[in-house]
Amino acid sequence: MEQSSEWLAGEVGTYYDDGGADWFATVMGDNSHVGYWPDGDRTASLQDATDNLTDLVAGRLSLRRGDRLLDLGCGVGRPAVRVARASGADVTGVAISGRQVGRAAELSEREGVCERVRFQEADAMRLPFADGEFDAVLALESVMHMPSRATAFAEAARVLRPGGRFALTDMFERSPVAEHRRPVLDRCLGMMFATLADLADYPALCRATGLRLVELADITDRSWAPSHVEVARIVEGRRDEMTERFGAAFTERSDTMMADVAGVTEIGYALVVAERVEGGAR
Ligand code: SAH
């Protein structure tokens, strides 16, 4: 299901610039993605679980010291800093929101890793990098916000060296959407500026862009589903503080989005890993 509209990238940037970046950072602790609780263990806090997700996905990249990693849709930078620390990789993070990039740069400065972890505003649909410039690409919960998955995959593949890996998480249509449910799902996706993938599309998506699909896993029950329960709990507990900081309209919008997400069981969350094939797209 591709969204071809050009406005989508701009709208996403504006949303994050206008409060979204800070709202997510406040609730999720500088990670703008869901948590991961392995083996049904729900004792970890949302903050620890969001770091777990970073480790799970970045672990698929088998990074070595000095590897050049592109963090595609880097948010406010916590995943990039964490991965750089753990692996010794040299990380470039890009996002469509100047506000996020600014916060991310401050974080890497504060954490003392700004020589190895840098950020810039760029559109994943037209990456300002040369072919084969990176050893690995990470895209945590970002491709669903982009106007075209096909272009996101093509650009990721282009900037990867042969044999380099692309690991990402994405939202997909987990169960068929009944006709009467479509309006709720559409509203929910609209508020998140997101589209859903079809799991069956990934092999072709990879083949068309010079990638080989290595792993495709439905991790919804360990990530997406429990995260929304936790997010709602945190927001409820800090309601007054959040309303004062972000304003009544933003809080109301977030409430509506969270209520919709909680009720929408058709959305799934996937881990996808692919490898750049020698010789590129066929
Ligand atoms: N990966 C980060 C942030 C996820 S939020 C984390 O896990 O914390 C989604 C991110 O995708 C945001 O940083 C947003 O700016 C970025 N994004 C959305 N559309 C984009 C586009 N077209 N080009 C580059 N980044 C984009």
Residues whose N, C-alpha, C, O or C-beta is under 5 A from the ligand:
A	BS01	SAH	A9 V12 D30 N31 S32 H33 L72 G73 C74 G75 P79 V94 A95 I96 S97 Q100 A122 D123 A124 M125 L140 E141 S142 H145 M146
